[in-house]
Amino acid sequence: MEVGRIRKGELPSVVEIWKESFRGELAQRGADLGNIAPLFRAFLSLRRLPLWVLHRLGVPVEVWVLRMGGRPVGAVGQIGCRVPYIIGLVVKRKGQELRLVRLLEQGVATGLRAAGFPLMRALVPAEHLIAKLAIKLGWEAIGSITQFVLPLQGLSSDARSRLPSVRSISFRRERLLACGFTRRRDIKGLLALDRNYGSPVVGILGFRERVFGVEEKGELLGLVRVSWNAYQPVAFMHVPYLREAEAYWSLLAHATRFFRGLGKAELHLDLWEEEGDLREGLRKMGAREAGRWIYLVKRLGPPFL
């Protein structure tokens, strides 16, 4: 039994395991792994040289595989610039799921710790048994989030806020903010800022991200990261960092105008549980709840140990 980075010949098996396990979620998000698999297969060619180049450019995308007898029996994806986001964990052995999940998680944690990452993160359904297992494996729940789906067609462009206009945050400003959040050990602030891919080079591959912020007289009132790609008709607005609740409506109005201009059909939004006062406003705009999730982090090294 071993855990390691994916090899080119293992990709078809891993894609089938993911399709079988996440069929409903993939359909909800309009995702088709068949569209993305050829791209990732190219990254694994030449003994993973293209993927190594991506890593050097600041795009640490990876797939970790659990092997039994040399064959994949589990897998998990990794994206995330500063805090690796562990996504799509699945194992395929009836009666051995908990043991295999433990082995796969420990192997990934060892690999990321050796790479110098101080944290890793994951989202799990609020009622799922894996949340309890994760706590036993040293993860901690830092909060709950509610996910909403907001249709963009016919949506009012009313900003609902008198705050200053929203601007894209530069990479330089973003790095300074990330350093500040890290120094203060502000995990939620860091998560709001953290990009999935970390470099604009992924735009060539169809994956894009931006960080929008609201500032007044040099003071940051709120920021949010948004992401989208060429393979799904939906866009994503991730957990915000808010010092003033009113900043959210400026950020949301900016994001909805932006994505309507790109022809996206829906905006998927995440809100921390303590930001529940914003939910009623989202419902009035036509958003529907799509589930509750637990946000988990695992501390791997300084300064978070």
N, C-alpha and C positions, 0 to 999 in steps of 0.2 A: 504494500500500500504506500503510495507516495503522492505528494502535492507538488505541482510545478506549473510553470507557464505553458500556455497552450502551444502545441505543435501543429504544423499545417495539416497533416493527415487526420487530426482529431476534430477539425472544425465541423464537418458534416454531422458527426455524432453529437457534438455539443449543441448545434443548432436544433437538431431534432428533439433533444432533451428539453431545451428551452421552449420550443413550440408546444410540446405536449403539456408542459407544466404551467405555462403562462398564456395560454390561448385566449382566455377571456380578457385579461389585462391588455394584451397586445391589440386586440380588436377595439377595445375602448379608446385606446390612444391612437388608433389608425396606423399602427406600426406593422411593418412586414419585414421579418428578419431575412426573408429571401432577397430583399433589395440591398441589404447591408452586407450580407455574407460574402459576396464576391469582392467587395472593397476590402474587407478584413482578410480574406484569403490572399489578396495581393500583398498586404502588409507582412504576411507570414512567409512569403517567398524569399529566396536567397538566404536561407537560415535566419529569417526574421530581421534582416538588415533594414527594410523600410520601417518596421516598427521601432527598431533601435533608434533610427534617425528621428522619428516622431518623439520618442522619449527625450532625446537630446534637445529638441526644439521646445520642450516644456509641455508635451502632450502625453502624460503617463497613462494612456489607455492600455488595458491589459485584460486577459482572460486567464484565470487560474483553474486548473483541472485536477480533480482527484482521480487517480488511476488505481485500478485493481487488476492485477495480472496484466498490466500494460494497456488496459482498455479504460476509457473514460466512464466513470460511474457517478460523476458529479462535477459541477462547474460553478463559477461565480465570476461576474464581470467587475472590473475596476475602472472608474473614471475619477476625475477630481484633481485639481491643480495642487492645492496646499494640503487638503484633507481628503484622502482617497475615499470615494463613495463606493461602497460594496453593494452591488445590485444583481438581482437575478440568481441568488443562491439556490441551487437545486441538487438533490442527489437521487439516484435511481437504483435502490435496492430495498425491496420490501422487507420490513422487519429490522432493518439496520440503519434507518434514517438518522436517528439521534447520534449514533456513534460516528457515522460518516460526516454529518454536519460538523461535529466537533473536530474531527481530523482536518476537514477542509478549512474551517475557520482558523484553526491554530496554524496551519501551514501558511495561509495568507498573512496572518498577523506577524509571523516570523519573517516572511519576505519583506513586508512593508517596514518593519522595525529595522531590518538590516539596511534598507534603502534610505533610512533617516527620517521617515515620516513620524511626527509626534502624535498624530491622531488618525483614526479612521472612523467612518460614519456609515450609518445604514438607516433605512426606513422600513418598518415592519407593520403589518396590519394590527390594529389595536387589540383585537381578540385572538390573535394567532399564538399558538403554543411556542413558536420559535422565540417570541419575546422573552418568555421565562427562561428558555435555554440560554439565550444571549446573556442574561443577567448572571447566570451560573458561570459563563465563560469569561466574565470580567467586563462586560459592557455595562454602561449606565444609561438610564433613560433621562434625557435632559428636558423632555417636554413632549406634549402631544400636538399634532397638527390636524387640521381639518382641510380636506381638499375640496375645491369647488371647480365646476366647469361653467364657464361663461360664454354663451354664444356671442359671436362678434357681429353677425349680420344684423343690420337695423338697430344697432346699439346707439344710444344717445352719446354725443361727444361732450356733454356737460362735465367740466372738470371738477365741480363741486368743492373747489378749494380756492382760497385767496392767497395761498402761499406762492413764493416765487416759482418761476417756470422750472421744469425739470431739465437737467442736462446729463449727457453721458459723462461718466467718470473716466478720466484718462488712466492708462496703465500705471503711470507714475504715481498719481494720486491714490490709485487702488493699492499699490504696494505699500505706501505710507500708512494707509488705513489698516491694512492687514498686519503690519508691524505693530501698530498701536493696539489692535485687538489681541494679538498674541502676547504682547508685553503685559496687558491687563488680564490675561487668561480669560478673555471674554469669548467663550466658545460660540455662543449664538451669533455674536457680531461677525466672527470669522466665517461661520457657515453661511450667513446671508451674503457674504462677499465672494465666497470661493467659487471659482469657475469650474465647470466640468472638464474643460480641456486646456485652459491656461495659455493658449497662444492663438493669435488670429490666423495662423497657417491652416487651421482646420476648416476655415471658410472655403478653401479650395475644394475640400472634400464634402461640402454641403452642410457643415455643422457651424452654427454661429451663436455667439453670446454677447450680451452687453450688460453693463452695470449702470443703472440710472440713479441719480441722486438729486435731492432737494437741499439746497443750502441757503442760508440767510445770514448776511454779514459775516461770512466765513465760518458759520456754525452749521454742522451737518444735522439736518432735521430728520432725514430718512434716506434709505437707499434700498434698492432691490435688484436682483440679478434676473435677467430674462434669457431664455434660450429657445432656439428653433432650428429646424433642419429642413433639407430638401426632400425628405422621405416621408413626412407626416403632414397632414392638413391642420395640425394643432400646434400651438405655441405654449410656452411654460413661463409662469411668473412665480419664482421660488420664495421661500420664507423671507419676509422683509426685516430690515433693521429700522426701528422707528423710535425717535425721541419725542415726536409729536404725532398723534394718531391722524391728524388732518393731512400730514404728508402722504399718507397712503393713497388718498383720493387723487392727489396730483400725480403720483407715480402710476396709479392704475389708469387714469385718463390718458396719460402719455403712452403707456404700453398698448392700450386698446387702439388708439389712433395709429400707432406704429404698425401693429399687426394687421389691422384692416387694410392698411396700405400694401401689405405683402400678400393679401388674399387669403389669410388664414381664417379658418371657420370657427375655431374655438380657442379660448385661453384657459389653460388649467392653472389654478391658483392654489398656493399653500398659505395657511394662516396658523400661527401659534395659537394654542388654546387661550392664552391670556389676552389675545387680541380679539376675543369673541364679540366685543361690541361692534366690530366692523361687519359681522356676518349679516345683520339685518339689512344693511345698505347693499351688500352684494345680492341678497335675495331680491330686493326691490329692482335691481338691475337685470334680473332674470337668471342669476346664477343658481345652480343646483348643487347640493352636497354630493360628493362622490366617495366619501369614506373618511374614517379617522385612522391615523397612523401614529406610531410611537417613533420618535427620533432618538436613535441610539448612537453613542460614541464609545470608542475604546481608546484609552490612553496608552500610547506606545513608547513615549520618550519625553525628554525635557522640551518645553517648560511646563508640560501639563501633568507630569507625574508628581 
